[in-house]
């Protein structure tokens, strides 16, 4: 249950691999994204990049280019997370964020269970 509690306020942002984000500026990117969705920038607490495992990195480079960059964003509260998920539908209206997707941060077992549904 600890993993679930740790992820309670998190969302995962999938950014196209063609969008270049400097690792130092990831939190600025997430705050700008939140601001464009009408969410206060200070409601974004931390951002970290999900890295591929080393065994997966040596796969064909063309496959790596097409996979999105995943950022785990910790929000200030569960309400802020819910608001970001709800307002993520408006991202398609902004050309800058057309192919950016926001999803709930799930444990691997939850992802498997949702796939079966």
C-alpha positions in Angstrom: 0.0 0.0 0.0 2.9 2.3 0.5 3.5 2.6 -3.3 -0.1 3.6 -3.8 0.1 6.2 -1.1 3.3 7.6 -2.5 1.6 8.0 -5.9 -1.6 9.6 -4.5 -0.8 13.1 -5.7 1.2 12.2 -8.8 0.4 12.4 -12.5 2.5 11.2 -15.5 3.0 13.6 -18.4 3.9 12.0 -21.7 5.8 14.5 -23.9 6.6 13.7 -27.5 10.2 12.7 -28.0 10.6 15.5 -30.6 10.1 18.0 -27.8 13.5 18.7 -26.3 13.4 19.4 -22.6 16.6 20.1 -20.6 16.5 18.0 -17.4 17.2 21.1 -15.4 14.1 22.8 -16.8 11.6 19.9 -16.4 9.9 21.6 -13.4 9.6 24.8 -15.4 8.0 22.9 -18.3 5.5 21.2 -15.9 4.7 24.5 -14.2 4.2 26.2 -17.6 1.9 23.3 -18.7 -0.1 23.7 -15.5 -0.4 27.4 -16.0 -1.7 27.0 -19.5 -4.4 24.6 -18.1 -5.5 27.3 -15.6 -3.8 25.7 -12.6 -1.5 27.7 -10.3 2.2 27.0 -11.0 2.9 26.7 -7.2 0.7 23.6 -7.1 3.4 21.6 -8.9 5.8 20.4 -6.2 8.4 18.2 -7.9 9.1 16.7 -11.3 11.3 13.7 -12.2 12.0 11.9 -15.4 11.3 8.2 -15.8 14.4 6.7 -17.4 14.5 3.6 -19.5 16.3 0.6 -18.0 19.7 0.0 -19.4 18.6 -3.3 -21.0 15.9 -1.4 -22.9 18.2 1.4 -24.1 20.1 -0.8 -26.5 17.0 -1.5 -28.5 16.8 0.0 -32.0 17.4 3.7 -31.9 14.3 4.3 -34.2 12.1 2.8 -31.5 13.7 5.0 -28.9 13.0 8.2 -30.9 9.3 7.4 -31.1 8.7 6.6 -27.4 7.6 9.6 -25.4 9.5 11.3 -22.6 7.7 10.5 -19.3 7.7 13.0 -16.4 6.3 12.1 -13.0 4.8 15.3 -11.5 4.0 15.5 -7.8 1.2 17.9 -7.2 0.5 19.8 -4.0 -2.6 17.8 -3.1 -5.0 15.2 -4.4 -7.4 18.0 -5.5 -4.7 19.6 -7.6 -4.0 16.2 -9.2 -7.7 15.7 -10.0 -7.9 19.2 -11.4 -4.9 18.6 -13.7 -6.4 15.3 -14.9 -9.7 17.0 -15.6 -8.3 20.0 -17.4 -5.8 17.9 -19.5 -8.6 17.6 -22.1 -8.0 21.2 -23.1 -4.3 20.5 -24.1 -5.3 19.6 -27.6 -6.5 23.2 -28.2 -3.0 24.5 -27.8 -0.7 23.6 -30.7 2.3 23.6 -28.4 0.8 20.8 -26.2 -1.2 19.0 -28.9 0.6 15.6 -28.4 1.2 16.0 -24.6 -0.9 13.6 -22.4 -1.5 13.6 -18.7 -2.4 10.4 -16.9 -2.7 9.1 -13.4 0.5 7.6 -11.9 -0.3 4.0 -11.4 1.6 1.1 -9.9 2.7 -1.6 -12.4 0.0 -4.0 -11.0 -2.7 -1.4 -11.5 -1.7 -0.8 -15.1 -1.9 -4.6 -15.8 -5.4 -4.7 -14.1 -6.6 -1.7 -16.1 -5.4 -3.3 -19.4 -7.5 -6.4 -18.7 -10.6 -4.3 -18.3 
